[in-house]
Amino acid sequence: MRAIIVAAALLTGLCAAPLRAGEAAQIGPRPFYLVDSLKPGPLKDRLQACGTDRAYTARRFSIAHRGAPLQFPEHTREGVLAAARMGAGVIECDVAFTRDRQLVCRHAQCDLHTTTDILARPDLAAKCTQDFQPADPATGRKASARCCTSDLTRAEFETLNGKMDAGDPDATTRAAYMNATPRWRTDLYATTGTLMTHDAYIALVKSLGRRFTPELKAPEVAMPFAGYTQDQYAQAMIDAYKQAGIPASEVRPQSFQLRDILYWLKAEPEFGRQALWLDNRDETDPGFDPEKPGSWTPGMAELSALGLRTLAPPLWMLVRVGANGTIEPSAYARAARAAGLDLVAWSLERSGPLKTGGGYYYKSIRPLIDRDGDVLTLLDVLYRDVGVAGVFSDWPATTTFYANCMAIE
């Protein structure tokens, strides 16, 4: 019973006392649960020796993906504080714009119906691109809604509450549609989810002494939007840091759109050199294969020649099953490093329990994945063999723990 109380206290502490810049990280019980789940071997021995009685500190290798969405509503103040307490040295804000062209933190421009309580707010739900439509079992129609940041003003956006990201496609009521959190996540910390504007995120992360990684989200409305162009949008995100007095060295801008990276390299070269190109060509190019260099357009040398310094693909693209049945770097990873590109990977601990292979993020090594501890096995290969500079995680305590144990900054 005492162990249960201590574990609960550690988790509760993530959202309790005010956080001070530079204070020790609170990594809680999860990293040690993962170590216990590891297969016996040198990695398990090394991580077990790290222990619970040492002081853990924030590390830049540990990048908070949307805050701490394994248990906290994403892109909320509460999630950012949890991520900082877990020692994330870099914290993300996905940037979208409102109807009055103000920047806010949201993973997608049109995800308010699954990430906030907007459908329970009739006044605001009525402004959605598409209000809630219930499922119809008789016809097979699925439940749907489409609520975008660009449907609301900044003031309206700030009145919403964040919730765990989910929607039930079989729901026949609004309440059922909203009440769809996966069983392996939790609503325990979702009673309050304070949404953030981009400016509020900057102020909070600055106060915590952490670094910034804003992602310019691809618009889901036609651009220009009421005269607002893509370049103006990309520039507005950078201008926010300049106006806040944040040096470019503290900011890692991101985009899935290479054109945004190229814009920053030309218009804001100090920020552009820090930028991450989020490579998801596996989803956009049917011919793309990380093991076939001929399918990479542009190739690694071309990307380097364009001025790109850091490539950020999903976890699975950087690894493959080796001839001896272990995880090894993919051809893609080797080529990127050979071209002088740094690598950052996303997103650890987003797949739920790994006993059935881990889903999308582990698909290139699925035969080797059968337990939660394999998170740490993959993380070790990414650092030691692939050479990644950082890893996004939905629960930053895990990457903080690993970075401290391996003496990674």
Helices and strands as residue ranges (DSSP letters): H 2-12, G 13-15, H 30-37, H 42-50, E 59-64, H 77-85, E 88-97, E 103-105, H 112-115, G 118-120, H 122-125, E 130-133, E 144-146, G 149-151, H 154-157, H 174-178, H 198-207, E 211-216, H 230-243, G 248-250, E 254-255, H 258-267, H 269-272, E 276-278, H 281-284, G 293-295, H 300-306, E 310-312, G 315-318, E 319-321, E 327-329, H 331-338, E 342-348, G 359-368, H 374-381, I 382-386, E 390-393, H 397-405
